[in-house]
Amino acid sequence: MKPPIQSRSAFTLIEILIVVFVIAVLMALMMPAIQATRESARRTQCSNNLKQIGVALHLYHDLNSVLPRGGWFPTTPAHSWCSAILPYLDQKGVYNQINVNVPYTDAANTTVGKIVLPIFLCPTAPKPTVLRRSVDVPSTPQEYARSCYAAISGEQGLRSPGATNDPERGAMMYESSVSFTQITDGISQTMLAGEAPEGANSLWMSVRNTLDQSAPINTKAIPETPYVFTDFGQEISSHHLHGAFVVLADGSVHFLMQKMENSILAALCSRQGGDVINEGF
């Protein structure tokens, strides 16, 4: 007699579809947690970038007794503040390639200006391209590596409508270099630099990579042409939710909430405002 044929169990189409559906639901539930974890890591990296920048600014001050100037006129042969601190960011090789005897937009600085430096890039900021043209030479196709961080030369309009930043009230201004002794508000209550990833001058080699705060953090405005930039970037701003990172003159890094009071933000932008800021801003 032939042995009886044993039937083999198998998944039915309905069972397979149920399994696929369950997996899809689980993935959908997990994605927010995964994205939150990734953003937390990116925020940590951004904060660490500014921490290293703060240390480099201190080392520059130790050697020169002043901070680097926050900005220069675009035709001035000079280092941008980002360029000036490169030796203290383990980028002496890049620093040595810069021809400081000509403006940063000169053809002699074409190659070095395209070097992408991760220390100046926030991982959260979208990067359709890490290179961008300079508004100082709009007639040429020359591109430069971006920076997500800008120096802070002061504030305008935060204390009262129509207020200007003339003379400049910040610690890293156009007019002259500032020493820590001139920051009479206290180095723990004065900002040096902060996030500004979409600014018109957000290039690490640009001598105009600085801002004077005139609006709350993360303020949006209508994009202008031919360069797509807004107040979101011209001011302290970021692609993080609810605020942006800044580094203070004491080297500490803080995440400033976009809902913070204008008076406190203005006080942090000023080096000699005589303001008293409560802890925990």
C-alpha positions as CSV (number, residue, x, y, z in Angstrom):
1,M,0.0,0.0,0.0
2,K,1.2,3.5,-0.7
3,P,1.9,5.7,2.4
4,P,-0.7,8.4,3.0
5,I,0.1,11.8,1.5
6,Q,0.8,14.3,4.3
7,S,-0.4,17.8,3.6
8,R,2.0,20.7,4.4
9,S,0.8,23.8,6.3
10,A,1.3,27.1,4.4
11,F,0.4,30.7,4.9
12,T,-2.7,31.8,3.1
13,L,-2.8,35.1,1.2
14,I,-5.0,36.6,3.9
15,E,-2.5,35.7,6.6
16,I,0.4,37.2,4.6
17,L,-1.6,40.4,4.1
18,I,-2.3,40.6,7.8
19,V,1.4,40.2,8.7
20,V,2.4,42.9,6.2
21,F,-0.3,45.2,7.6
22,V,1.0,44.6,11.2
23,I,4.6,45.3,10.2
24,A,3.5,48.5,8.4
25,V,1.6,49.7,11.5
26,L,4.6,48.9,13.8
27,M,6.9,50.8,11.4
28,A,4.5,53.8,11.4
29,L,4.5,53.8,15.2
30,M,8.3,53.6,15.4
31,M,9.1,56.3,12.8
32,P,8.4,59.3,15.1
33,A,10.6,57.8,17.8
34,I,13.4,57.1,15.2
35,Q,13.1,60.6,13.8
36,A,13.2,62.1,17.3
37,T,16.3,60.1,18.1
38,R,18.0,61.2,14.9
39,E,17.1,64.9,15.6
40,S,18.4,64.6,19.1
41,A,21.7,63.4,17.7
42,R,21.7,66.2,15.2
43,R,21.0,68.8,17.9
44,T,23.8,67.4,20.0
45,Q,26.2,67.8,17.0
46,C,25.1,71.3,16.3
47,S,25.6,72.3,20.0
48,N,29.0,70.7,19.9
49,N,29.9,72.7,16.8
50,L,29.1,75.9,18.6
51,K,31.0,74.7,21.7
52,Q,34.1,74.2,19.6
53,I,33.6,77.5,17.9
54,G,33.4,79.1,21.4
55,V,36.6,77.5,22.5
56,A,38.3,78.6,19.3
57,L,37.2,82.2,19.9
58,H,38.6,82.0,23.4
59,L,42.0,80.7,22.1
60,Y,42.0,83.5,19.5
61,H,41.4,86.0,22.3
62,D,44.1,84.5,24.5
63,L,46.6,85.1,21.7
64,N,45.4,88.5,20.4
65,S,43.8,90.0,23.5
66,V,40.7,90.7,21.5
67,L,38.0,88.7,19.7
68,P,38.0,88.7,15.8
69,R,35.9,91.3,14.2
70,G,32.5,90.1,13.3
71,G,32.6,91.7,9.9
72,W,34.3,93.9,7.3
73,F,33.3,95.8,4.2
74,P,33.2,93.2,1.4
75,T,36.1,94.7,-0.5
76,T,38.4,94.7,2.5
77,P,41.3,92.3,2.3
78,A,40.8,90.5,5.7
79,H,39.9,87.3,7.3
80,S,36.3,86.6,8.1
81,W,35.8,85.7,11.8
82,C,35.3,82.0,10.7
83,S,38.6,82.1,8.8
84,A,40.4,83.8,11.7
85,I,39.7,80.9,14.1
86,L,40.5,78.1,11.7
87,P,43.9,77.4,13.3
88,Y,42.1,76.7,16.6
89,L,39.7,74.3,14.9
90,D,42.4,72.0,13.6
91,Q,42.1,73.6,10.2
92,K,45.5,75.3,9.9
93,G,46.0,73.9,6.4
94,V,42.8,75.6,5.1
95,Y,43.8,78.8,6.9
96,N,47.2,78.8,5.2
97,Q,45.5,78.6,1.8
98,I,43.6,81.9,2.2
99,N,45.2,84.9,0.5
100,V,44.4,87.6,3.0
101,N,46.0,90.3,0.9
102,V,43.0,90.4,-1.4
103,P,39.2,90.4,-0.8
104,Y,37.7,87.0,-0.1
105,T,35.9,87.2,-3.4
106,D,39.1,87.5,-5.4
107,A,40.0,84.8,-7.8
108,A,43.0,83.9,-5.7
109,N,40.6,82.5,-3.1
110,T,38.4,80.6,-5.4
111,T,39.6,77.1,-4.5
112,V,39.8,77.5,-0.7
113,G,36.4,79.2,-0.6
114,K,34.8,76.0,-1.9
115,I,36.2,73.8,0.9
116,V,33.3,72.5,2.9
117,L,34.0,72.5,6.7
118,P,31.5,70.4,8.7
119,I,32.3,72.4,11.9
120,F,30.3,75.2,10.3
121,L,27.3,73.1,9.2
122,C,24.3,72.2,11.4
123,P,23.2,68.6,10.6
124,T,19.5,69.6,10.8
125,A,19.7,72.3,8.2
126,P,18.6,71.1,4.7
127,K,21.5,70.9,2.3
128,P,20.4,70.9,-1.3
129,T,23.9,72.2,-1.9
130,V,26.8,73.0,0.5
131,L,28.0,75.6,-2.0
132,R,26.3,78.9,-2.8
133,R,27.0,82.1,-4.6
134,S,28.0,85.2,-2.7
135,V,25.7,88.3,-2.7
136,D,29.0,90.3,-2.8
137,V,29.7,89.1,-6.4
138,P,26.3,88.4,-7.9
139,S,27.6,88.9,-11.4
140,T,29.9,85.8,-11.3
141,P,29.1,82.1,-10.9
142,Q,31.7,81.7,-8.2
143,E,30.4,79.6,-5.3
144,Y,31.5,79.4,-1.7
145,A,31.0,76.8,1.1
146,R,28.2,77.6,3.4
147,S,28.1,78.3,7.1
148,C,25.2,77.8,9.5
149,Y,26.6,80.1,12.1
150,A,26.9,83.9,12.2
151,A,28.6,86.4,14.5
152,I,26.3,88.8,16.4
153,S,27.1,92.5,16.1
154,G,24.2,93.7,18.2
155,E,20.4,94.2,18.0
156,Q,18.0,96.7,16.5
157,G,14.3,97.2,17.1
158,L,14.0,94.7,19.9
159,R,14.1,97.2,22.7
160,S,11.9,99.7,20.9
161,P,10.5,100.1,17.4
162,G,12.9,102.0,15.1
163,A,15.9,101.5,17.3
164,T,19.2,101.0,15.4
165,N,22.4,99.2,16.0
166,D,24.4,102.4,15.5
167,P,26.8,102.4,17.3
168,E,27.0,98.6,17.3
169,R,26.3,97.1,20.7
170,G,27.4,93.5,20.1
171,A,30.6,91.7,21.0
172,M,31.6,90.9,17.4
173,M,31.0,94.0,15.3
174,Y,32.2,95.7,12.2
175,E,33.7,98.8,13.8
176,S,36.5,97.3,15.8
177,S,37.6,94.2,17.7
178,V,36.3,93.8,21.3
179,S,38.1,92.3,24.3
180,F,36.4,90.5,27.1
181,T,37.1,93.4,29.4
182,Q,34.8,95.5,27.2
183,I,31.9,93.2,27.7
184,T,30.7,94.9,30.9
185,D,27.3,93.0,30.9
186,G,29.3,89.9,31.7
187,I,30.6,87.2,29.4
188,S,27.9,84.8,30.7
189,Q,25.2,87.1,29.5
190,T,26.5,88.2,26.0
191,M,26.3,86.2,22.8
192,L,29.1,85.8,20.3
193,A,27.5,83.7,17.6
194,G,24.4,81.8,16.8
195,E,22.7,79.8,14.1
196,A,21.8,81.5,10.9
197,P,21.7,78.8,8.2
198,E,19.8,80.7,5.5
199,G,21.4,84.2,5.7
200,A,22.4,86.1,2.6
201,N,26.0,86.1,3.9
202,S,26.0,82.6,5.5
203,L,29.4,81.6,4.0
204,W,32.3,80.8,6.3
205,M,34.6,82.8,4.2
206,S,32.3,85.9,3.9
207,V,33.5,88.9,5.8
208,R,29.9,89.9,6.2
209,N,28.8,86.7,8.0
210,T,27.3,88.6,10.9
211,L,23.9,89.9,12.0
212,D,22.2,92.4,14.2
213,Q,19.1,90.9,15.7
214,S,15.9,92.7,14.8
215,A,13.2,90.1,15.2
216,P,12.3,87.2,17.5
217,I,14.2,83.9,16.9
218,N,13.0,81.9,13.9
219,T,11.0,84.8,12.4
220,K,9.9,84.0,8.9
221,A,9.7,86.5,6.0
222,I,8.9,86.5,2.3
223,P,11.8,85.1,0.3
224,E,13.6,87.6,-1.9
225,T,15.1,87.1,-5.3
226,P,17.5,86.3,-7.0
227,Y,18.8,84.7,-3.8
228,V,16.4,82.7,-1.8
229,F,16.8,84.0,1.8
230,T,14.6,85.5,4.4
231,D,14.7,87.0,7.9
232,F,14.8,83.3,8.8
233,G,18.6,83.2,8.5
234,Q,19.3,86.9,8.6
235,E,18.4,86.7,12.2
236,I,19.2,84.0,14.8
237,S,17.3,81.1,13.4
238,S,17.5,77.4,12.9
239,H,15.7,74.3,11.4
240,H,15.3,72.9,14.9
241,L,11.9,73.1,16.4
242,H,11.1,76.0,18.8
243,G,14.4,77.8,18.9
244,A,18.1,78.0,18.0
245,F,21.5,77.4,19.5
246,V,23.9,80.2,20.4
247,V,27.3,80.4,22.1
248,L,28.0,83.0,24.8
249,A,31.2,84.8,25.5
250,D,32.0,82.5,28.4
251,G,32.0,79.6,25.9
252,S,28.7,78.1,27.1
253,V,26.1,77.0,24.5
254,H,22.4,77.6,25.0
255,F,19.2,76.7,23.1
256,L,17.2,79.9,23.0
257,M,13.4,79.4,22.7
258,Q,11.7,81.4,19.9
259,K,9.1,82.5,22.4
260,M,11.6,84.2,24.7
261,E,11.0,87.9,25.5
262,N,12.4,90.5,23.2
263,S,14.0,92.4,26.1
264,I,16.0,89.3,27.1
265,L,17.0,88.6,23.6
266,A,18.1,92.2,23.2
267,A,20.1,92.0,26.4
268,L,21.9,88.9,25.3
269,C,22.9,90.6,22.0
270,S,24.4,93.6,23.8
271,R,27.8,93.8,25.6
272,Q,27.2,97.0,27.5
273,G,23.5,97.4,27.9
274,G,23.5,97.3,31.7
275,D,20.8,94.7,31.6
276,V,20.2,92.2,34.4
277,I,19.2,88.8,33.1
278,N,17.7,86.2,35.4
279,E,19.2,82.7,35.2
280,G,17.6,80.1,33.1
281,F,16.9,82.2,30.0
